[in-house]
Amino acid sequence: MLTLCVLAASGAAAQTVPADGTSPPVATTAAGTPLPPAVAEAAQPGDVPAPPSSPNPWQKVFGPVKVSSTVDTYYEYNGNDPASGQNILRNFDEKNDEFAFSYFEVAFDLVPTETRRLGFRADIGFGPTATWVNSVDPDDGALKYVQQAYVSVLAPVGRGMQIDAGKFNTPIGAEPTETAYNWNYSRSLLFAWAAPYYHLGVRAALPVSDTVTVTGYLVNGWNNAKDNNSAKTGAAVVSWKALPSLTISQAWMGGPEGPNGAVGWRNLYDTVATWTVSPKVSLMANMDIGRDTVNGQTAAWHGVAGYARFSILPSWAITPRFEIFEDRDGFATGTAQTIREITLTSEHTLVKGLSIRVEYRRDWSTADFFEYKTDQFRPQQNTILLGFVYALASP
């Protein structure tokens, strides 16, 4: 039904993946998406000096547990000067004309291995981002400061099946929650409105070859730490690393998402393609198609986003993004409309792990949807943003 593309995993700890045989390694997220320069520098093992004769201080405190942390703040100005002080359609950069704190997170990760079958991951986060992500959960935000928390076991099945149980980020979408691991500062329309943020349940990932991994999910539903009905939602992901620089995969998620007693089924098909053209150029595309039927009423939404990242200098990268999102029945935004957005982000690395992002973004709609001054609405909004992003990871 969909053109085969790639699923990029939700926000995960940075790791390195070799590029092709003639190119140096490129730091990436767990999904294979190349990291921004400041984070890539912090993540590259080659930058870590040879260990001294005395034990590494990280290892003395945490042992084999990997520790990472991110924080970001921003200032954004909206040319519409909305009286509410809110940037419409934005999730993590919603404040207008003020210096705003977005998110602080610290993550602990112990990956299971053949010699140590048990592991865990815990991402603890604070700030408006944590509140936004968990704002619709039926548990009234009891776990809003826990972005992820799950236990892992590496079962001796085939090449090794990793089973995780707990709360984890969604497999849907091209962008993770953390700003530091994204190419742009603001999130795409697809990330913010077309898909869930997280799930609570179990998942199992099995590499079936050197290049193909299959993952299955059984969860409560969309953004449900506490289920809103007695049914469960399933998902399946097939990821294929077609080339050392190109990953291709497909995800489906489906299940009844209405409250108890509601009859209906929601389906979402998500695809993302990530291609490292060279150490200086990376491309990515994301497509979502969603349908939800509740008590005989069907809602449809779909969209596509394209990204390009150009590393002009080791300390400077530029990322344009363009997307179209059709919310045919107002399922996501509350208004039947087609929205387009174009974003241009310039990232400047100050020191290892710390960067400044300057970003221009224009959103425009087929409806008068964007707040303009007081009690007025226009079909477009233009914003300019200055963001400060820091990421730290243990060796």
GUKE-464024 format. One line per 2 residues: number of its first residue (from 1); for each residue x, y, z of C-alpha. Coordinates in steps of 0.02 Angstrom, whole numbers, plus 50000, padded with zeros to 5 digits. Example, Ala and Ser with C-alpha at 12.3 -4.5 7.8 and 13.67 -1.06 7.14 Angstrom:
BEGIN
1) 50615/49775/50390; 50684/49947/50357
END
This chain:
BEGIN
1) 50000/50000/50000; 50145/50115/50033
3) 50302/50146/49936; 50436/50056/50035
5) 50538/50176/50140; 50620/50172/50310
7) 50560/50180/50488; 50665/50291/50597
9) 50656/50239/50779; 50600/50362/50912
11) 50726/50456/51016; 50862/50341/51072
13) 51037/50356/51140; 51171/50405/51012
15) 51281/50271/50937; 51398/50255/50789
17) 51368/50154/50632; 51499/50128/50494
19) 51464/50213/50330; 51530/50131/50171
21) 51701/50056/50151; 51776/50217/50082
23) 51700/50340/50203; 51739/50374/50387
25) 51610/50324/50518; 51459/50438/50537
27) 51379/50459/50709; 51194/50416/50707
29) 51043/50385/50814; 50992/50204/50844
31) 50881/50223/50691; 51028/50263/50579
33) 50989/50449/50563; 51152/50551/50562
35) 51166/50656/50719; 51188/50846/50723
37) 51372/50899/50733; 51378/50946/50918
39) 51300/50780/50969; 51401/50680/50842
41) 51562/50749/50914; 51509/50701/51089
43) 51458/50527/51030; 51611/50479/50927
45) 51716/50348/51017; 51868/50407/50919
47) 51862/50570/51014; 51880/50482/51181
49) 52063/50479/51236; 52146/50317/51281
51) 52095/50265/51457; 52218/50314/51594
53) 52297/50188/51707; 52169/50228/51841
55) 51986/50174/51815; 51874/50287/51711
57) 51772/50396/51832; 51612/50356/51736
59) 51643/50171/51755; 51684/50190/51939
61) 51513/50265/51969; 51401/50180/51839
63) 51497/50025/51785; 51432/49962/51616
65) 51278/50076/51622; 51286/50211/51488
67) 51228/50383/51543; 51172/50527/51431
69) 51089/50693/51461; 51013/50832/51356
71) 50942/51005/51391; 50873/51139/51276
73) 50801/51314/51290; 50744/51437/51157
75) 50679/51608/51112; 50550/51619/50971
77) 50461/51765/50889; 50299/51743/50791
79) 50261/51876/50661; 50074/51856/50694
81) 50101/51919/50873; 49963/51803/50942
83) 49876/51873/51095; 49881/51702/51179
85) 50070/51697/51169; 50060/51525/51088
87) 50130/51467/50921; 49991/51366/50840
89) 50031/51186/50790; 50196/51183/50886
91) 50218/51056/51023; 50389/51084/51101
93) 50419/51266/51047; 50247/51337/51082
95) 50297/51496/51176; 50303/51661/51081
97) 50411/51811/51118; 50491/51746/51277
99) 50642/51647/51333; 50575/51474/51369
101) 50643/51313/51442; 50594/51158/51343
103) 50667/50999/51415; 50797/50920/51527
105) 50828/50733/51519; 50948/50608/51594
107) 50950/50430/51527; 51025/50268/51594
109) 51049/50122/51475; 51114/49946/51506
111) 51103/49847/51343; 51086/49658/51368
113) 51221/49549/51290; 51254/49364/51268
115) 51357/49366/51427; 51234/49477/51522
117) 51058/49434/51466; 50966/49565/51570
119) 50966/49752/51542; 50860/49908/51562
121) 50834/50086/51504; 50765/50236/51600
123) 50744/50411/51526; 50691/50539/51657
125) 50637/50708/51589; 50571/50873/51657
127) 50496/51027/51578; 50351/51081/51466
129) 50398/50946/51340; 50364/50810/51469
131) 50197/50889/51512; 50145/50906/51329
133) 50190/50727/51282; 50087/50654/51425
135) 49945/50780/51421; 49811/50661/51353
137) 49857/50505/51452; 49711/50432/51551
139) 49827/50410/51701; 49824/50601/51727
141) 50010/50616/51698; 50067/50498/51835
143) 50216/50447/51726; 50246/50613/51638
145) 50424/50627/51703; 50464/50453/51640
147) 50491/50466/51453; 50547/50285/51447
149) 50570/50148/51577; 50583/49966/51528
151) 50675/49806/51569; 50758/49704/51433
153) 50806/49524/51409; 50909/49452/51266
155) 50829/49283/51232; 50933/49145/51146
157) 50818/49142/50995; 50896/49146/50822
159) 51024/49286/50817; 50960/49350/50984
161) 50785/49416/51019; 50778/49569/51131
163) 50617/49583/51229; 50574/49748/51316
165) 50431/49774/51439; 50377/49943/51507
167) 50353/50118/51437; 50448/50162/51278
169) 50449/50288/51136; 50343/50251/50984
171) 50425/50166/50834; 50325/50284/50722
173) 50406/50435/50642; 50572/50508/50584
175) 50609/50616/50736; 50644/50576/50919
177) 50580/50676/51067; 50747/50754/51113
179) 50795/50910/51016; 50980/50864/51021
181) 50951/50710/50913; 50849/50803/50781
183) 50910/50893/50627; 50791/51041/50655
185) 50740/51125/50818; 50551/51127/50792
187) 50465/50960/50761; 50378/50915/50601
189) 50189/50916/50582; 50196/50728/50562
191) 50288/50706/50727; 50173/50825/50820
193) 50004/50779/50746; 50003/50621/50641
195) 50070/50491/50763; 50083/50442/50947
197) 50228/50488/51062; 50243/50332/51171
199) 50169/50165/51223; 50162/50051/51373
201) 50173/49864/51341; 50297/49740/51269
203) 50400/49730/51111; 50517/49601/51037
205) 50653/49634/50907; 50735/49493/50810
207) 50874/49515/50680; 50836/49387/50545
209) 50994/49426/50447; 51139/49547/50448
211) 51030/49679/50366; 50849/49641/50415
213) 50767/49661/50587; 50585/49623/50628
215) 50502/49700/50782; 50328/49664/50853
217) 50231/49767/50982; 50082/49736/51096
219) 50035/49894/51192; 49891/49981/51279
221) 49867/50105/51139; 49919/50281/51085
223) 49994/50383/51227; 49915/50268/51356
225) 50010/50223/51512; 49837/50180/51576
227) 49724/50100/51446; 49562/50188/51399
229) 49478/50026/51344; 49490/49839/51365
231) 49572/49807/51195; 49755/49814/51146
233) 49850/49889/51000; 49977/49795/50895
235) 50120/49853/50784; 50248/49776/50668
237) 50409/49848/50598; 50521/49775/50464
239) 50686/49866/50444; 50810/49829/50305
241) 50983/49905/50288; 50991/49895/50099
243) 51162/49978/50090; 51287/50035/50221
245) 51219/50211/50192; 51034/50171/50163
247) 50906/50095/50280; 50733/50042/50221
249) 50589/49986/50330; 50402/49991/50354
251) 50290/50004/50507; 50107/49971/50539
253) 50010/50005/50698; 49828/49962/50727
255) 49696/49936/50859; 49538/50008/50937
257) 49581/50175/51016; 49408/50237/51065
259) 49343/50229/51244; 49259/50074/51313
261) 49101/50036/51214; 49158/50126/51056
263) 49163/50016/50901; 49303/50051/50779
265) 49484/50027/50730; 49631/50144/50700
267) 49770/50104/50574; 49930/50199/50543
269) 50062/50162/50412; 50227/50251/50437
271) 50378/50253/50322; 50544/50344/50331
273) 50695/50338/50216; 50868/50389/50277
275) 51016/50400/50159; 51191/50458/50204
277) 51246/50518/50034; 51418/50567/50099
279) 51494/50620/50266; 51433/50797/50225
281) 51260/50763/50149; 51114/50663/50220
283) 50936/50647/50158; 50778/50586/50245
285) 50594/50566/50200; 50444/50523/50308
287) 50267/50474/50256; 50114/50436/50363
289) 49942/50372/50315; 49812/50358/50452
291) 49631/50304/50465; 49518/50295/50617
293) 49339/50229/50623; 49235/50250/50780
295) 49050/50204/50783; 49039/50210/50594
297) 49125/50379/50573; 49289/50375/50476
299) 49428/50503/50490; 49578/50510/50374
301) 49745/50599/50382; 49908/50584/50288
303) 50067/50680/50253; 50244/50677/50188
305) 50402/50767/50245; 50573/50785/50164
307) 50738/50833/50247; 50914/50872/50187
309) 51064/50901/50299; 51222/50987/50235
311) 51377/50991/50345; 51459/51148/50276
313) 51597/51148/50408; 51636/51031/50553
315) 51551/51160/50666; 51411/51216/50549
317) 51266/51125/50468; 51110/51181/50374
319) 50948/51080/50368; 50798/51126/50261
321) 50634/51031/50287; 50472/51037/50187
323) 50311/50944/50222; 50127/50933/50177
325) 49999/50869/50301; 49817/50840/50251
327) 49699/50829/50399; 49548/50791/50292
329) 49422/50774/50432; 49505/50877/50568
331) 49556/50720/50663; 49724/50791/50720
333) 49707/50980/50721; 49520/51000/50748
335) 49497/51085/50579; 49480/51006/50407
337) 49629/51079/50316; 49790/51048/50220
339) 49945/51122/50301; 50116/51152/50226
341) 50273/51204/50315; 50450/51246/50266
343) 50591/51258/50393; 50771/51312/50376
345) 50887/51273/50522; 51066/51331/50541
347) 51161/51240/50678; 51324/51306/50750
349) 51429/51200/50867; 51512/51306/51001
351) 51602/51170/51097; 51584/50982/51097
353) 51404/50942/51144; 51342/51123/51143
355) 51261/51208/50993; 51157/51357/50944
357) 51018/51335/50816; 50945/51479/50717
359) 50783/51429/50631; 50657/51510/50514
361) 50491/51422/50487; 50335/51462/50387
363) 50170/51368/50410; 50023/51398/50295
365) 49851/51319/50282; 49699/51309/50169
367) 49599/51379/50317; 49613/51537/50424
369) 49690/51435/50564; 49834/51535/50638
371) 49801/51662/50775; 49839/51842/50727
373) 49849/51974/50864; 49682/51976/50957
375) 49527/51882/50898; 49589/51866/50719
377) 49652/51720/50616; 49757/51703/50460
379) 49805/51558/50347; 49991/51574/50387
381) 50119/51609/50523; 50305/51647/50514
383) 50424/51619/50658; 50609/51644/50695
385) 50693/51546/50834; 50857/51546/50929
387) 50886/51383/51021; 51023/51322/51138
389) 51050/51134/51142; 51169/51031/51249
391) 51201/50844/51248; 51320/50741/51354
393) 51355/50556/51342; 51468/50442/51442
395) 51612/50354/51351
END
